Amino acid sequence: MKRLLYLALPLLVFTAMACTSGTKQMEGKNSESTFTEEEASFIGDFVTEGYFDREKGFDWTVVRIFMDNQGSIKSEISSRSDLKRPSCTWKIDLEIKNPNTLEAQWMDDSFLFEVIGDSLFIKGSDEKSDESLYFFCNGGASLKNSYVRLEESFDSTQISGYTFEQELELQGISFEVHATEQNPYTTILIETEGLEIDSTPVTHQVDGGYIKSEIEDLNSDGWPELLVYFNSYGMEMKSFLIGYSVNNGKSMSRISMPELSEEAAAGFQGQDEFAIVETSLVRRFPIYKLEDGKWIPSGKTRQIQYKLRDGEAAREFYEVSIMEF
């Protein structure tokens, strides 16, 4: 019997920051970090207006700007996440551009963090970068906004824990998958119960967003496999997975996933999905065709079926069929 439990849980644990005059020292997250007066003008927690009505159920976003132990200025951004999946999340390195502005670079875009008095304004350096600020949010929200510096300690009770948590169980082995999304990365923690020898938790940091996890005995050996699915950030939304196979109830090992074969990859432009169908792994995506130098949908879908087998170094998926419809 399979048991799946999805919980939309909070994202990050935020600690309060304290500063002293002159050469500043930050405690908590930035223990022993010191910074100049210019750097100190940027350091702090900045929130949207909804934060002050948080007890009424208002959504809000916090922008936390801090210096790490290596002397780099960073920002962690998250919306409240106790009632739903956070509207916005992002983690980024910042550089001082001028006495009032920090700059962040992401892919081909540049973003400005302007601090004027007790206000923070986030915007793109141009129209294209402005549009990219929607990427770090969902539901039509954007990080382009004004934020107010908090004078009191930040109340983190509505932001803590994980973005997602999923529990799966099969054949006496249970897995808990904890996902913390923080663009442009997702951190995954996998915990197990029921393994006789090695139940050491494993973690992965991946370039993409968490989709879901599935469990099944894919090689029919009496022990389960766990598959965790992700998609890449960007327009193509290419999917990928991390898989583990239980070894005779004693431990678990990574599963190898092959790249698309030349035949399977023809017309592939992302937007693919993985799913377990009985004891097979299925990958499905729309097929594109090239016309006048542009990729356009062909109206067809390709489906690839994989099976699990023992490889030389580890268990591996291999392609068994390709079909189009």
SULHUTA-V326033 format. One line per field, one symbol per residue. ss: DSSP state (@ for helix, = for strand, . for the rest). Layout:
BEGIN
ss->???
END
This chain:
BEGIN
ss->....====...............===.@@@..===.@@@@...====.@@@@@@@@....=======.....=======........===========..======..========..======..@@@@@@....=.......=====..............=======..==========..=========........=====..========........=======.......=========...======.....@@@@..=....=====..============..=================....==========.
END
